[in-house]
Amino acid sequence: MEFGQMILNALLPIFVIMLLGYASGKMSIFTAENARSFNKLVLNYALPAALFLSIVKADRHLLFEDLKLTIISIVVIVICFLFAYFGCQKFFKHSKKEAAVCALIAGSPTIGFLGFAVLEPIYGFNTSTGLVIAIVAIVVNAITIPIGLYLLDPDNTPTPASNAAATPGAQPEAQPAAQPAAAPKKKSGNAFVNALKQPVVWAPILAVIFILVGIHFPKGLEPTFNLIAKANAGLAVFAAGVTLSAQHIRINWEICYNTILKLLIMPAALLVVGKLFHLEAANLQMLVMAGALPPAFSGIIIGSRYQIYVNTGTSSLALSTFLFMASCPFWYWLAGLVSHM
């Protein structure tokens, strides 16, 4: 795909729809509460349907070919997550709880929100695209989020019911993996189990089980799944704009550091490791693009829930989302170049 086509087909729609959501929020047409409802629809229905339908069409051979992709995704994303956690403590002298929220923001891509919105226009809606998005989504929702909750130790974090209203612009957002964290008095040891209960995690796993045991998904049911799946990208991006409109955005060195970590270091690490281990060219390109996505909104939700790292986290998300418009074409070009070397 040419740069001009990518901007018109993938980036411009995201920017316009997010700007529309932002303007709607500023004009009070939609509120943060509406955005949470939109996100719940994406989380519980649209995104799981899209992931399930795209994966269930695969075969066993293709699934085992992607084992290398799974391992690379887990190792690189978890290392970047831990780097963000320890870097926040060492470089910016934050507490462990603040560093945990920082890692949830700067160390995880927003694959649930923008995965299909970015990768589908560029690489098409096919089995390989769905598998890459599903694998990264499972890593984020079933691994890094529970690790972040364990490091945050929410059972020992006071619930800010009385002082949440005193924090301007600290509106919680809704995102796929944040739901297990939002419920009070959940044990950190159960974080992985709680994550596995989310449709965005078990739907792709169920699709993989279908493939392994040889269950063929009826073609007559595809239009039903397609109808709700197509609502995923547009609704999620619009809700993101509404959510950002409720926040007070600022920029400092820490926010720039978080942005660099998310938009540059993570995709660069995925590109280098994927190339070293001879990842198939198309999968390598899509994995790099998935890693280059802005921060996962789940960190904002968790931070808002416990009033930890709220403004810095939200500002990091806003700056990363804006600069993604420039970094996306760069990684598309570089990943394509390196993957065919």
Secondary structure, 3 states (H helix, E strand, C coil): CCHHHHHHHHHHHHHHHHHHHHHHHHCCCCCHHHHHHHHHHHHHHHHHHHHHHHHCCCCHHHHHHCHHHHHHHHHHHHHHHHHHHHHHHHHHCCCHHHHHHHHHHHCCECHHHHHHHHHHHHHCCCHHHHHHHHHHHHHHHHHHHHHHHHHHCHHHCCCCCCCHHHCCCCCCCCCHHHHHHHCCCCCHHHHHHHHHCCHHHHHHHHHHHHHHHCCCCCHHHHHHHHHHHCCHHHHHHHHHHHHHCCCCCCCCHHHHHHHHHHHHHHHHHHHHHHHHCCCCHHHHHHHHHHHCCCECCHHHHHHHHHCCCHHHHHHHHHHHHHHHHHHHHHHHHHHHHHHCC
